Amino acid sequence: MNSISSVRYDDWRVKVPAITLSFWIVKILCTTVGETGADYLAVDAGLGQGLTRTVMASLLAVALIWQLRTRRYTPWIYWLTVVLVSVVGTQITDLFTDKLGVSLTVSTPVFAVLLAIIFACWYRVERTLSIHDVVTRRRELFYWAAILCTFALGTAAGDLATEALHLGFVRGAFAFGILIALCYAAWRLGGNAVLTFWIAYILTRPFGAALGDLLTQAKEYGGLGMGAMWTSALFLSVIVALVAVEQYFVDDRRAVQMAD
């Protein structure tokens, strides 16, 4: 979904990245880090679920305020916020499932309805759901509310498919990967760009979560046994490298525009 269309970097109001292959790669890596990072902090690092939720929610609040206060799209601030949203979205679903005992068959449709309500309110107020029209503070608030809900929904849907429905990590990742590919095919065949984008965006969360579980879980549980720490470190390193490259090109493009 390379160009539902590119972000106009000369428009200082645009606060989101261009939809390129790099965007989707970083997005999937962020979703995986959300799954593995939350597990590492809560379990391996011994912080526990409560403290991890508090710390991550606080960091997300700081990053989100920073993102909202920036005057232009700044890749490293934007993607830092996405990583933290991914972790917090995972923890929201885990809170409902593990702490409150809410079944995944209940939480998944609840998150879906909540996301539908956010989209409905967003469209009713702004008459658009395109991320390329996120040029005001109010639209940006709608955007981040939707993003957080997609991560919670994606986590619940992924856990429902891989655990409750017993698809397993490999078949789960494969199934969600196929659905993402179908979204891309639908867009290429003339499907609605905004609709296919948001469906694919939601699906990358369970795909990344299934991939993360496949890499981190022990072999006796169907995983590859890499562990949450090493998987998180590897994926974060790739994210940092790709975002650094994007930041360089964004800064270079703006420098050229200012010179002209």
C-alpha positions as CSV (number, residue, x, y, z in Angstrom):
1,M,0.0,0.0,0.0
2,N,2.8,2.2,-1.0
3,S,1.0,5.3,-2.0
4,I,-2.4,5.8,-0.6
5,S,-0.6,8.6,-1.1
6,S,2.8,9.8,0.2
7,V,2.9,12.3,3.0
8,R,3.7,15.8,1.7
9,Y,6.8,16.7,3.7
10,D,6.5,20.3,2.5
11,D,3.3,20.6,4.4
12,W,4.4,21.3,8.0
13,R,1.0,20.3,9.3
14,V,1.3,16.7,8.4
15,K,2.4,14.7,11.5
16,V,2.4,11.1,10.1
17,P,4.8,9.2,7.9
18,A,4.5,8.3,4.3
19,I,2.9,4.9,3.6
20,T,5.8,3.0,2.1
21,L,7.3,-0.5,2.5
22,S,9.5,0.8,5.2
23,F,6.4,2.1,7.1
24,W,4.9,-1.4,7.1
25,I,8.2,-3.1,8.1
26,V,8.7,-0.7,11.1
27,K,5.0,-1.1,12.1
28,I,5.2,-4.9,12.2
29,L,8.5,-4.7,14.1
30,C,6.9,-2.3,16.6
31,T,4.0,-4.7,17.1
32,T,6.4,-7.5,17.8
33,V,8.4,-5.4,20.3
34,G,5.1,-4.5,22.0
35,E,4.5,-8.2,22.6
36,T,8.0,-9.2,23.6
37,G,8.9,-6.0,25.4
38,A,5.9,-6.2,27.7
39,D,6.7,-9.8,28.5
40,Y,10.3,-9.1,29.1
41,L,9.7,-6.2,31.5
42,A,6.9,-7.9,33.4
43,V,8.4,-11.4,33.7
44,D,12.1,-11.6,32.8
45,A,13.0,-8.2,34.4
46,G,10.8,-9.0,37.3
47,L,8.9,-5.7,37.3
48,G,5.5,-7.4,37.5
49,Q,2.4,-6.5,35.5
50,G,1.3,-3.6,37.7
51,L,4.6,-1.7,37.8
52,T,5.2,-2.3,34.1
53,R,1.7,-0.9,33.2
54,T,2.3,2.2,35.3
55,V,5.8,2.9,33.9
56,M,4.8,2.3,30.3
57,A,1.6,4.3,30.5
58,S,3.6,7.2,32.0
59,L,6.2,7.0,29.3
60,L,3.5,6.9,26.7
61,A,1.8,10.0,28.1
62,V,5.1,11.9,27.9
63,A,5.9,10.7,24.4
64,L,2.3,11.4,23.2
65,I,2.5,15.0,24.6
66,W,5.9,15.4,22.9
67,Q,4.4,14.1,19.6
68,L,1.4,16.4,19.8
69,R,3.6,19.4,20.5
70,T,6.0,18.9,17.6
71,R,5.4,21.2,14.7
72,R,6.3,18.8,11.9
73,Y,6.5,15.0,11.4
74,T,9.6,13.9,13.3
75,P,10.3,10.1,12.6
76,W,12.0,9.2,15.8
77,I,9.4,10.9,18.0
78,Y,6.5,9.4,16.0
79,W,7.9,5.8,16.1
80,L,8.9,6.1,19.8
81,T,5.3,6.8,20.5
82,V,4.1,3.9,18.3
83,V,6.4,1.5,20.2
84,L,5.1,2.7,23.5
85,V,1.5,2.5,22.2
86,S,2.2,-1.1,21.2
87,V,3.4,-2.0,24.7
88,V,0.5,-0.3,26.4
89,G,-2.0,-1.7,24.0
90,T,-0.7,-5.2,24.8
91,Q,-0.9,-4.5,28.5
92,I,-4.5,-3.3,28.2
93,T,-5.6,-6.6,26.7
94,D,-3.5,-8.6,29.2
95,L,-5.1,-6.6,32.1
96,F,-8.6,-7.6,30.9
97,T,-7.6,-11.2,30.2
98,D,-5.2,-12.1,33.1
99,K,-6.2,-9.6,35.9
100,L,-10.0,-9.2,35.3
101,G,-10.7,-12.6,33.8
102,V,-12.5,-11.3,30.7
103,S,-12.6,-13.9,28.0
104,L,-10.9,-13.2,24.7
105,T,-14.2,-14.0,23.0
106,V,-15.7,-11.0,24.9
107,S,-12.8,-8.5,24.8
108,T,-12.1,-8.9,21.1
109,P,-15.6,-7.8,20.0
110,V,-15.6,-5.1,22.7
111,F,-12.4,-3.6,21.4
112,A,-13.8,-3.9,17.8
113,V,-16.9,-2.0,18.8
114,L,-14.9,0.6,20.6
115,L,-12.7,1.1,17.5
116,A,-15.8,1.4,15.3
117,I,-17.1,4.1,17.7
118,I,-13.8,6.0,17.5
119,F,-13.9,5.8,13.7
120,A,-17.6,6.9,13.6
121,C,-16.9,9.9,15.8
122,W,-13.8,10.8,13.9
123,Y,-15.6,10.7,10.5
124,R,-18.7,12.5,11.8
125,V,-16.6,15.4,13.1
126,E,-13.9,15.5,10.4
127,R,-15.5,13.8,7.4
128,T,-12.4,11.9,6.7
129,L,-10.4,8.9,8.1
130,S,-7.4,9.3,5.9
131,I,-4.1,9.6,7.8
132,H,-2.9,12.0,5.1
133,D,-5.5,14.5,6.4
134,V,-4.1,14.4,10.0
135,V,-3.3,18.1,9.9
136,T,-5.0,19.5,13.0
137,R,-4.6,18.7,16.7
138,R,-8.2,17.3,16.9
139,R,-7.6,14.9,14.0
140,E,-4.3,13.9,15.6
141,L,-6.1,13.0,18.9
142,F,-8.6,10.9,17.0
143,Y,-5.7,9.3,15.1
144,W,-3.8,8.3,18.3
145,A,-7.0,7.1,20.0
146,A,-7.6,4.8,17.0
147,I,-4.0,3.6,17.0
148,L,-4.1,2.6,20.7
149,C,-7.4,0.8,20.1
150,T,-6.0,-1.1,17.1
151,F,-3.2,-2.4,19.2
152,A,-5.5,-3.6,22.0
153,L,-7.9,-5.2,19.5
154,G,-5.0,-6.8,17.5
155,T,-3.6,-8.3,20.7
156,A,-6.9,-9.7,21.7
157,A,-7.6,-11.0,18.2
158,G,-4.2,-12.6,17.9
159,D,-4.4,-14.3,21.3
160,L,-7.9,-15.5,20.5
161,A,-6.7,-17.0,17.2
162,T,-3.4,-18.5,18.4
163,E,-4.4,-19.6,21.9
164,A,-8.2,-19.9,22.3
165,L,-8.7,-21.2,18.8
166,H,-5.5,-23.3,19.0
167,L,-4.0,-22.1,15.7
168,G,-0.6,-21.9,17.2
169,F,2.1,-19.4,16.5
170,V,3.2,-20.6,13.0
171,R,-0.3,-21.0,11.6
172,G,-1.4,-17.8,13.3
173,A,1.3,-15.8,11.8
174,F,0.7,-17.4,8.4
175,A,-3.1,-16.8,8.6
176,F,-2.7,-13.1,9.5
177,G,0.0,-12.7,6.9
178,I,-2.3,-14.0,4.2
179,L,-5.0,-11.6,5.4
180,I,-2.6,-8.7,5.1
181,A,-1.6,-9.8,1.6
182,L,-5.3,-9.9,0.6
183,C,-5.7,-6.3,1.8
184,Y,-2.8,-5.3,-0.4
185,A,-4.3,-7.2,-3.3
186,A,-7.7,-5.5,-2.7
187,W,-6.0,-2.1,-2.7
188,R,-4.1,-2.9,-5.9
189,L,-7.3,-3.9,-7.6
190,G,-9.0,-0.6,-6.8
191,G,-10.3,-1.2,-3.3
192,N,-10.9,1.8,-1.0
193,A,-7.5,3.0,0.1
194,V,-8.5,4.2,3.5
195,L,-10.5,1.1,4.3
196,T,-7.8,-1.3,3.2
197,F,-5.1,0.7,5.1
198,W,-6.9,0.5,8.4
199,I,-7.8,-3.2,8.0
200,A,-4.2,-4.0,7.2
201,Y,-3.0,-1.8,10.1
202,I,-5.2,-3.7,12.6
203,L,-4.0,-7.1,11.2
204,T,-0.3,-6.2,11.6
205,R,-0.8,-6.3,15.3
206,P,-1.9,-10.0,15.6
207,F,0.7,-10.9,12.9
208,G,3.5,-9.2,14.9
209,A,2.3,-10.8,18.1
210,A,2.2,-14.3,16.7
211,L,5.6,-13.7,15.2
212,G,6.9,-12.5,18.5
213,D,5.5,-15.5,20.4
214,L,7.0,-17.8,17.8
215,L,10.4,-16.3,18.3
216,T,10.4,-16.0,22.1
217,Q,8.4,-19.0,23.4
218,A,10.3,-22.2,24.4
219,K,10.5,-25.0,21.9
220,E,8.2,-27.3,23.9
221,Y,5.5,-24.6,23.5
222,G,5.9,-24.4,19.8
223,G,8.3,-21.4,19.7
224,L,12.0,-21.0,18.6
225,G,13.2,-20.2,22.1
226,M,15.0,-17.0,21.4
227,G,13.7,-15.3,24.5
228,A,12.0,-12.0,25.0
229,M,15.1,-10.0,25.7
230,W,17.1,-11.0,22.6
231,T,14.1,-10.7,20.3
232,S,13.2,-7.3,21.6
233,A,16.8,-6.1,21.3
234,L,17.1,-7.4,17.8
235,F,13.9,-5.9,16.6
236,L,14.5,-2.6,18.4
237,S,17.9,-2.4,16.7
238,V,16.3,-2.8,13.2
239,I,13.7,-0.2,14.1
240,V,16.3,2.3,15.2
241,A,18.3,1.8,12.0
242,L,15.3,2.2,9.7
243,V,14.0,5.2,11.6
244,A,17.5,6.8,11.6
245,V,17.6,6.5,7.8
246,E,14.1,8.0,7.5
247,Q,15.0,10.9,9.8
248,Y,18.1,11.6,7.6
249,F,16.0,11.7,4.4
250,V,13.3,13.9,6.0
251,D,15.8,16.4,7.3
252,D,17.6,16.4,4.0
253,R,14.4,17.0,2.1
254,R,13.4,19.8,4.3
255,A,16.9,21.4,4.1
256,V,16.6,21.4,0.3
257,Q,13.1,22.9,0.4
258,M,14.3,25.7,2.7
259,A,17.2,26.3,0.3
260,D,14.8,26.6,-2.6
